[in-house]
């Protein structure tokens, strides 16, 4: 196993060979040895990239994705332009294999790179440079690519492939299964530290904050994959809450309550979920149904009860003293 200073020395030696990078971006080169997956769900069109590494904050360098365009994982001796320019060129209409071939042709340090790309049509491409630290390799499958370097052994990326293909569920479920399989097969020879998951919609609305279904990072954790799964569950719950709010705006109370209930089931001890579910019930003129929920939240933290009357001025609760008195009566 190489020491950090040795890795940095290697990185510095390669700086002079990087025509893709401007001098301002050269400092971004980092030896991020890791395993990752880029993938597309043909049923929904969603595209994503997931990654784990024994390197701090891997989610800030390796994964790139844009709705309706594609996803990129750039790792080993990271060149961020594979992500930035890769997305730009795919957005301009070029396929993932065409884009990767073009960018590799410009990169004199391609032997130390590991890159994978997938476009919105599910076309994949990957490159594992000859000088990647063993064990290193990749595998292309239908609508996905898995890749890894500096692994404990050569079974890691095949295990990722099998897990992704065998797992049912949505794209997040299948990508997390691939990461877990990599770790179970031996994973990064140095251990674990950080992980990330980005999933975007198959079509762009022009509003990235809407198009990103998951955008999660675990920067430093002894069990980053376990923590990433926890965050995915939490994000699913908030996605339901957002869908519930939109249903309320459309006056579809049945759909709203369905989403709020789904959120609460995912994270039953989350006061935020329970509280806004209760507020929605009040605004649906179902005050009695809201009271058990308010009671639960107020028991978790009395500050929620202190805040509740303030919602009237903002129009989030009705200006009705009797209703407010009833809500606050469930305080202990």
C-alpha positions as CSV (number, residue, x, y, z in Angstrom):
1,X,0.0,0.0,0.0
2,X,1.4,3.4,-1.0
3,X,1.7,6.2,1.5
4,X,-0.1,9.5,0.9
5,X,3.2,11.3,0.2
6,X,4.1,8.7,-2.4
7,X,0.7,9.1,-4.1
8,X,1.0,12.9,-4.1
9,X,4.5,12.6,-5.6
10,X,3.1,10.4,-8.4
11,X,0.3,12.9,-9.0
12,X,2.8,15.8,-9.2
13,X,4.9,13.8,-11.7
14,X,1.9,13.5,-14.0
15,X,0.8,17.2,-13.9
16,X,3.1,18.1,-16.8
17,X,1.4,15.5,-19.0
18,X,-2.1,16.9,-18.7
19,X,-3.2,18.9,-21.7
20,X,-6.9,18.6,-20.8
21,X,-6.4,20.7,-17.6
22,X,-5.7,24.4,-17.3
23,X,-3.1,25.4,-14.8
24,X,-5.9,26.6,-12.6
25,X,-7.4,23.2,-12.5
26,X,-4.2,21.1,-12.1
27,X,-4.5,21.3,-8.3
28,X,-7.7,19.2,-8.6
29,X,-5.8,16.1,-9.6
30,X,-6.2,13.6,-6.8
31,X,-5.3,9.9,-6.5
32,X,-8.9,8.7,-5.9
33,X,-8.6,4.9,-6.0
34,X,-12.1,3.5,-5.7
35,X,-15.0,1.5,-7.1
36,X,-18.0,2.9,-8.9
37,X,-20.9,2.2,-11.2
38,X,-22.6,4.3,-13.8
39,X,-26.0,3.1,-14.9
40,X,-29.4,3.8,-16.5
41,X,-32.9,2.4,-15.7
42,X,-34.5,1.7,-19.1
43,X,-38.0,1.6,-17.5
44,X,-37.8,5.2,-16.1
45,X,-34.9,6.7,-18.0
46,X,-33.1,7.6,-14.8
47,X,-29.4,7.9,-15.0
48,X,-26.9,7.6,-12.1
49,X,-23.5,7.2,-10.7
50,X,-22.5,5.7,-7.3
51,X,-19.0,5.4,-5.8
52,X,-17.1,4.4,-2.6
53,X,-13.5,5.1,-1.8
54,X,-10.9,5.2,1.0
55,X,-10.5,8.9,0.2
56,X,-12.1,12.0,1.8
57,X,-15.2,13.4,0.2
58,X,-15.1,11.2,-3.0
59,X,-18.5,12.7,-4.0
60,X,-16.9,16.0,-4.9
61,X,-14.6,14.6,-7.5
62,X,-15.7,11.3,-9.0
63,X,-19.4,11.5,-9.9
64,X,-21.0,13.7,-12.6
65,X,-24.5,13.5,-13.9
66,X,-27.1,15.7,-15.8
67,X,-30.7,14.8,-16.5
68,X,-31.4,13.9,-20.1
69,X,-27.7,13.8,-20.8
70,X,-25.7,11.1,-19.0
71,X,-23.3,10.3,-16.1
72,X,-19.6,10.0,-15.7
73,X,-17.3,8.5,-13.1
74,X,-13.7,9.8,-13.3
75,X,-11.3,8.1,-10.9
76,X,-7.8,6.8,-10.2
77,X,-5.6,9.9,-10.9
78,X,-8.7,12.0,-11.3
79,X,-9.1,14.4,-14.2
80,X,-12.2,16.4,-13.5
81,X,-12.5,17.4,-17.2
82,X,-13.6,13.9,-18.1
83,X,-16.7,14.8,-16.0
84,X,-17.2,18.4,-17.1
85,X,-16.4,18.0,-20.8
86,X,-17.9,14.6,-20.9
87,X,-21.3,15.9,-19.9
88,X,-20.9,18.9,-22.3
89,X,-20.1,16.7,-25.3
90,X,-22.9,14.2,-24.5
91,X,-25.3,17.2,-24.2
92,X,-24.2,18.3,-27.6
93,X,-25.4,15.0,-29.0
94,X,-22.3,12.7,-29.0
95,X,-22.6,9.2,-27.6
96,X,-20.7,8.1,-24.5
97,X,-18.3,5.9,-26.5
98,X,-17.5,8.8,-28.9
99,X,-17.0,11.2,-26.1
100,X,-14.7,8.9,-24.1
101,X,-12.6,8.1,-27.2
102,X,-12.2,11.8,-28.0
103,X,-11.2,12.8,-24.5
104,X,-8.7,9.9,-24.1
105,X,-7.1,11.0,-27.4
106,X,-6.3,14.4,-25.8
107,X,-4.9,13.0,-22.6
108,X,-1.2,12.1,-22.4
109,X,-1.8,10.7,-18.9
110,X,-4.6,8.3,-19.9
111,X,-2.6,5.3,-18.6
112,X,-3.3,6.4,-15.1
113,X,-6.9,7.2,-15.6
114,X,-10.0,5.2,-15.0
115,X,-13.2,6.6,-16.5
116,X,-16.7,5.4,-17.3
117,X,-19.6,7.1,-19.1
118,X,-23.2,6.4,-19.9
119,X,-25.5,8.5,-22.0
120,X,-29.2,9.0,-21.9
121,X,-29.7,6.2,-24.4
122,X,-27.9,3.7,-22.2
123,X,-24.7,3.5,-24.3
124,X,-21.7,2.9,-22.2
125,X,-17.9,3.2,-22.4
126,X,-15.1,2.7,-19.9
127,X,-11.3,2.9,-19.8
128,X,-8.9,1.4,-17.3
129,X,-5.4,2.7,-17.9
130,X,-2.5,0.3,-18.1
131,X,-0.8,2.0,-15.1
132,X,-3.8,1.9,-12.7
133,X,-2.8,0.3,-9.4
134,X,-3.8,-3.4,-9.2
135,X,-6.2,-4.9,-8.8
136,X,-8.0,-2.7,-11.5
137,X,-10.5,-3.4,-14.2
138,X,-14.0,-2.7,-15.5
139,X,-17.0,-4.5,-17.0
140,X,-19.6,-3.1,-19.4
141,X,-23.1,-4.5,-19.3
142,X,-26.5,-3.5,-20.7
143,X,-27.2,0.0,-19.4
144,X,-24.3,0.0,-16.9
145,X,-20.6,0.0,-16.4
146,X,-18.7,-1.0,-13.2
147,X,-15.1,-0.1,-12.6
148,X,-12.5,-0.3,-9.8
149,X,-8.9,0.2,-9.0
150,X,-6.5,-0.5,-6.1
151,X,-8.8,-3.3,-5.0
152,X,-8.0,-6.1,-2.7
153,X,-8.5,-8.6,-5.5
154,X,-9.9,-9.0,-9.1
155,X,-13.3,-10.3,-8.0
156,X,-14.6,-6.9,-7.0
157,X,-16.0,-5.5,-10.3
158,X,-17.4,-8.9,-11.5
159,X,-19.2,-9.1,-8.1
160,X,-20.6,-5.6,-8.8
161,X,-21.9,-6.7,-12.2
162,X,-23.6,-9.7,-10.8
163,X,-25.3,-7.8,-8.0
164,X,-26.6,-5.1,-10.3
165,X,-28.0,-7.5,-12.7
166,X,-29.6,-9.7,-10.1
167,X,-31.1,-7.0,-7.8
168,X,-34.7,-5.9,-8.3
169,X,-36.0,-2.5,-7.3
170,X,-35.4,1.0,-8.6
171,X,-32.0,2.3,-9.9
172,X,-30.9,3.4,-6.4
173,X,-31.5,-0.1,-5.0
174,X,-29.6,-1.8,-7.8
175,X,-26.6,0.6,-7.6
176,X,-26.4,0.3,-3.8
177,X,-26.4,-3.5,-4.2
178,X,-23.4,-3.2,-6.6
179,X,-21.5,-1.1,-4.0
180,X,-22.3,-3.5,-1.2
181,X,-21.2,-6.4,-3.4
182,X,-17.9,-4.7,-4.1
183,X,-17.2,-4.2,-0.4
184,X,-18.2,-7.8,0.4
185,X,-15.7,-9.1,-2.3
186,X,-12.8,-7.2,-0.7
187,X,-13.3,-3.7,-1.8
188,X,-10.6,-1.0,-1.7
189,X,-7.4,-2.5,-0.3
190,X,-7.1,0.4,2.1
191,X,-10.6,0.2,3.6
192,X,-13.5,2.6,3.5
193,X,-14.0,6.3,4.1
194,X,-16.5,8.0,1.8
195,X,-19.3,7.3,-0.7
196,X,-21.7,9.2,-2.9
197,X,-24.8,8.6,-5.1
198,X,-26.3,10.9,-7.8
199,X,-29.4,9.9,-9.8
200,X,-31.1,12.2,-12.3
201,X,-34.2,12.0,-14.3
202,X,-34.1,10.7,-17.9
203,X,-35.5,13.9,-19.3
204,X,-34.5,17.4,-18.3
205,X,-37.0,20.0,-17.1
206,X,-34.3,22.7,-17.2
207,X,-34.5,22.9,-13.4
208,X,-31.6,20.8,-11.9
209,X,-33.1,21.1,-8.4
210,X,-36.1,19.1,-9.7
211,X,-34.3,16.7,-11.9
212,X,-32.0,15.3,-9.2
213,X,-33.7,12.4,-7.5
214,X,-30.7,11.7,-5.3
215,X,-27.7,13.8,-4.6
216,X,-26.0,12.4,-1.6
217,X,-22.5,12.3,-0.2
218,X,-20.9,10.7,2.9
219,X,-17.6,12.5,3.2
220,X,-16.0,10.7,6.1
221,X,-17.4,7.7,7.9
222,X,-16.0,4.3,9.0
223,X,-19.0,2.7,7.3
224,X,-19.8,5.0,4.4
225,X,-22.0,2.5,2.5
226,X,-24.2,1.9,5.6
227,X,-24.5,5.7,6.1
228,X,-25.3,6.2,2.4
229,X,-28.2,3.7,2.6
230,X,-29.6,5.6,5.6
231,X,-29.4,8.9,3.6
232,X,-31.1,7.2,0.6
233,X,-34.0,6.2,2.9
234,X,-34.3,9.7,4.3
235,X,-34.2,11.2,0.8
236,X,-36.9,8.8,-0.3
237,X,-39.0,10.1,2.6
238,X,-38.4,13.7,1.6
239,X,-39.2,12.9,-2.0
240,X,-42.6,11.7,-0.8
241,X,-43.1,14.8,1.3
242,X,-42.4,17.0,-1.7
243,X,-44.8,14.9,-3.8
244,X,-47.4,15.3,-1.1
245,X,-47.0,19.1,-1.1
246,X,-47.5,19.2,-4.8
247,X,-50.6,17.1,-4.5
248,X,-51.9,19.6,-1.9
249,X,-51.4,22.4,-4.4
250,X,-53.4,20.4,-6.9
251,X,-56.2,19.9,-4.3
252,X,-55.6,16.1,-4.5
253,X,-55.9,15.4,-0.8
254,X,-56.0,11.6,-1.2
255,X,-52.7,11.6,-3.1
256,X,-51.2,14.0,-0.6
257,X,-52.0,11.9,2.4
258,X,-50.8,8.8,0.6
259,X,-47.4,10.4,0.1
260,X,-47.2,11.8,3.7
261,X,-48.0,8.4,5.1
262,X,-45.3,6.8,3.0
263,X,-42.8,9.3,4.2
264,X,-43.7,8.6,7.8
265,X,-43.4,4.9,7.4
266,X,-39.9,5.3,6.0
267,X,-38.7,7.5,8.9
268,X,-41.3,7.1,11.7
269,X,-39.2,9.0,14.3
270,X,-38.6,12.0,12.1
271,X,-40.5,14.9,13.7
272,X,-40.4,17.0,10.5
273,X,-42.3,14.4,8.5
274,X,-45.0,13.9,11.2
275,X,-45.4,17.6,11.8
276,X,-46.1,18.7,8.3
277,X,-48.4,15.8,7.8
278,X,-50.4,17.1,10.8
279,X,-50.4,20.6,9.3
280,X,-51.7,19.3,6.0
281,X,-54.6,17.5,7.8
282,X,-55.6,20.7,9.6
283,X,-55.7,22.5,6.2
284,X,-57.9,19.7,4.9
285,X,-60.3,20.5,7.8
286,X,-59.4,17.2,9.5
287,X,-58.2,18.7,12.8
288,X,-59.2,15.7,14.9
289,X,-57.1,13.4,12.7
290,X,-54.1,15.8,13.1
291,X,-54.1,15.8,16.9
292,X,-52.4,12.4,17.5
293,X,-49.6,13.5,15.1
294,X,-49.2,16.9,16.8
295,X,-49.0,15.1,20.2
296,X,-46.2,12.9,18.9
297,X,-44.2,15.8,17.7
298,X,-44.7,18.0,20.7
299,X,-43.6,15.1,22.9
300,X,-40.4,14.9,20.9
301,X,-39.6,18.6,21.3
302,X,-41.7,21.3,22.8
303,X,-40.3,23.9,20.4
304,X,-42.6,22.6,17.7
305,X,-45.6,23.7,19.9
306,X,-44.0,27.1,20.4
307,X,-43.6,27.5,16.6
308,X,-47.1,26.3,15.6
309,X,-48.9,29.6,16.3
310,X,-46.4,31.4,14.1
311,X,-47.6,29.5,11.1
312,X,-50.9,31.4,11.1
313,X,-49.2,34.7,10.0
314,X,-47.5,32.9,7.1
315,X,-50.8,31.4,6.0
316,X,-49.7,27.8,6.7
317,X,-52.4,27.3,9.4
318,X,-55.9,28.8,9.5
319,X,-56.4,32.0,11.5
320,X,-58.9,30.4,13.9
321,X,-58.2,30.6,17.7
322,X,-60.4,27.6,18.4
323,X,-58.4,25.4,16.0
324,X,-55.1,26.6,17.5
325,X,-56.4,26.0,21.0
326,X,-57.3,22.5,20.1
327,X,-53.9,21.8,18.5
328,X,-52.0,23.2,21.5
329,X,-54.2,21.3,23.9
330,X,-52.3,18.1,23.1
331,X,-49.1,19.4,24.7
332,X,-48.0,17.6,27.8
